[in-house]
Structures are given as structure tokens and as C-alpha cells.
Amino acid sequence: MDLLNTTQSGPSPQAQPSPVAKQRPLVRRALWLGALTAWLVAAACLSIGPSRRVEPSFPHRVHVVDNQLACTFCHGGVRSGERPGMPPPEVCAPCHDRIDPTKPAEHRVGAFFDGNSRYKTVANANLPDDVLFSHRRHVTDAKLDCTACHGDVAQQTDVPLAALVRKPDCMNCHAAHGKSNACAECHRTINETWQPPSHAHEWTKSHGPVVQCGSELSADRCELCHQEATDCKGCHQHTAPANHDQTFRTRTHGMQASMDRSRCATCHTQDSCQQCHQETRPRSHRGGFGAPQDRHCVSCHLPLADNDCAVCHKSNPSHASAAPLPGNHVASMNCRLCHGNGVQLPHPDGGHVCTACHR
């Protein structure tokens, strides 16, 4: 009977987990985290280990400057073909069969050729299919030196196999030599009527920020197709921007003009601004704004650095004409002990420092 009472009233051994049982979930969690960490470390090592592909890069300085090789020694097609041509392994073999065994794999000649001894490009150095470019026309016909387009490539020790000439360079060179920059001069399908893909999806509304960022991408350079004096300004002068609503006209255009007035000058001249302001009173010019109550003193004229009023009021007296302090007054006096305390002021009191105007 005592045993039965003890079992029913006391805590059951099975109801309280042992310390070992409490630690089992923690052990399993630690093992799982450890396995995950080991897998991540192994994946990272495999991604950066010796198996990672190292793309070769050609040191022009070693060949052109140190060994005095002419460009045509390797690029034999520059004088007679459209493309410069790349050297076969046989051209490189006389030197590299001797020196390659001591070089890393990515610096050996074999890194530049596939199994059929064909040159493999490890970077996209080819021109787009639409572009027309002939090395023969530039080297043989125009008698341009390689450095005219490729700059100081001969001095480079680690040149990636990628295009070295940008479109602006080509256009500037054409202009300097009196050559045409018409689209058909260098493109097969692109002409004056072609539109970049970006010119869809309400381009007329979204092109402004693209123009302001100054991108050198061909699709973002308006001057390639449009004349600023006629196309851009002509369109802007006849098509009001979307933000030119009633609120912009009556309230917010002044703030924007004060931040960047050059944008307004695209369509508006200084005369048009002054004419509108002289015929249309600002919304702040309400009852009592001017004489005789002169509420403008406390609404916009302070601080005195504000000179916007001169846009319309050119001949009005300046703040320098305010009544000066009498000789027996000093700047430390409390003007309101006498002025405005039973004596009417000629203007409302905005709580400003009186000596800002009365000096």
C-alpha cells in the first residue's frame, strides 16, 4: 500500500527526461551544422582550387618591345583581309617549344589553341554581326598605324583578349579624317530609321533620366541619330513634360527653377518668365501682402538674403533704405519695450531682430 501511494504521489522517473536525453537534440543539431559547414568548405575549395579555369592573356610587351616582333608577324591578315588573322601554333613553336616547359599551363601556347590547333577566343573579342570593319581598308588603304586604334597595346604585359576599340573612338577618328559617320558606313542593317530596343515602353516619358546620366552606350547616345538644335529642342518646345500640370504651373515650378534653371531654358527664355510673373501675381500676394499693412515683411523678405522679389520689383526701395537706428540706440536694446507697445508700427511685427533692417 505504501508503495502504491509513493508511486502515485511522487514524480515518475519517466516524466523527467535524463540529462543525456536533453542533450541529444543539441548533439544532432551540432552534427548537422558540422556536416553542412564541411560541405560548404569543400564546395568553396573545389571552386577556387587548381581545377578552376584560368584564361590566358597575351603579353604584347614581351613580343613587340622585348623581341622586336612586328604586328604583322602574328597578324598576317591586316593588310589583305577583313580580319587581322591569328598565328597558328607553327609560328609560335620555334620559341615556345624551348621555353614553355618551365611556364605555368595558362602561359603556354597550348592554352590559346584547341585540340585541332585552331585559335580559341577566351573572351568575346569579335565584333557584333551587324558591324562592318575591314583591317585592309584601315591599314593598307588609309595607311593607319596599328597604334591609331589599339593605342599602347604594345606596352601592355597582360592584355585580355577583348575588344580594344570603342565606338566613340571610331567616330572621332572618322570625323578627324573627314570620313562619313553615317550608319551604313559601319553597319549592315542599322540605319537612321532603326530604333534601339530601349525606345519602346513609353520611351518618350522615360528617356529624360537616361539622357541626364551621360551613358556612353550607343543606345543611350541621342546625338547619334538626333540633332539637339532641331530634334530635341524642337520636340521639347512643342510637347510639355508630363509634370507640367496645374499644380506645377501655380505652385511648384518656382522651387524647381531655383534648383536648376538651365532645364527651364530648354523651352523658356528669360523674357517669357518675366512676362508671366509681371502679369500673374504669385499666390503669396494675398490681402494685406503689400501696402498699407505690408505683411510681406514677415512672410518672405526675411532673411535678407532673399532677393527673389527683384525679378518683378526692380525699382522698389531696398532694405538699406529702412530707417536707421537713432544715435542713442544700441543693438543690445529691446526695441519692443517702446516700439509696438502702444505705439503703432509701420509694418507688422514678425518677431524678427529689428536691427536686421534698421542698422
C-alpha positions, 0 to 999 in steps of 0.5 A: 500500500505504501508503495502504491501511494509513493508511486502515485504521489511522487514524480515518475522517473519517466516524466523527467527526461535524463540529462543525456536525453536533453542533450541529444537534440543539441548533439544532432543539431551540432552534427548537422551544422558540422556536416553542412559547414564541411560541405560548404568548405569543400564546395568553396575549395573545389571552386577556387582550387587548381581545377578552376579555369584560368584564361590566358592573356597575351603579353604584347610587351614581351613580343613587340618591345622585348623581341622586336616582333612586328604586328604583322608577324602574328597578324598576317591578315591586316593588310589583305583581309577583313580580319587581322588573322591569328598565328597558328601554333607553327609560328609560335613553336620555334620559341615556345617549344624551348621555353614553355616547359618551365611556364605555368599551363595558362602561359603556354601556347597550348592554352590559346589553341584547341585540340585541332590547333585552331585559335580559341577566343577566351573572351568575346573579342569579335565584333557584333554581326551587324558591324562592318570593319575591314583591317585592309581598308584601315591599314593598307588603304588609309595607311593607319598605324596599328597604334591609331586604334589599339593605342599602347597595346604594345606596352601592355604585359597582360592584355585580355583578349577583348575588344580594344576599340570603342565606338566613340573612338571610331567616330572621332577618328572618322570625323578627324579624317573627314570620313562619313559617320553615317550608319551604313558606313559601319553597319549592315542593317542599322540605319537612321530609321532603326530604333534601339530596343530601349525606345519602346515602353513609353520611351518618350516619358522615360528617356529624360533620366537616361539622357541626364546620366551621360551613358556612353552606350550607343543606345543611350547616345541621342546625338547619334541619330538626333540633332539637339538644335532641331530634334530635341529642342524642337520636340521639347518646345512643342510637347510639355513634360508630363509634370507640367500640370496645374499644380506645377504651373501655380505652385511648384515650378518656382522651387524647381527653377531655383534648383536648376534653371538651365532645364527651364531654358530648354523651352523658356527664355528669360523674357517669357518668365518675366512676362508671366510673373509681371502679369500673374501675381504669385499666390503669396500676394494675398490681402494685406501682402503689400501696402498699407499693412505690408505683411510681406515683411514677415512672410518672405523678405526675411532673411535678407538674403532673399532677393527673389522679389527683384525679378518683378520689383526692380525699382522698389526701395531696398532694405538699406533704405529702412530707417536707421537706428537713432544715435542713442540706440544700441543693438543690445536694446529691446526695441519692443519695450517702446516700439509696438507697445502702444505705439503703432508700427509701420509694418507688422511685427514678425518677431524678427531682430529689428536691427536686421533692417534698421542698422 
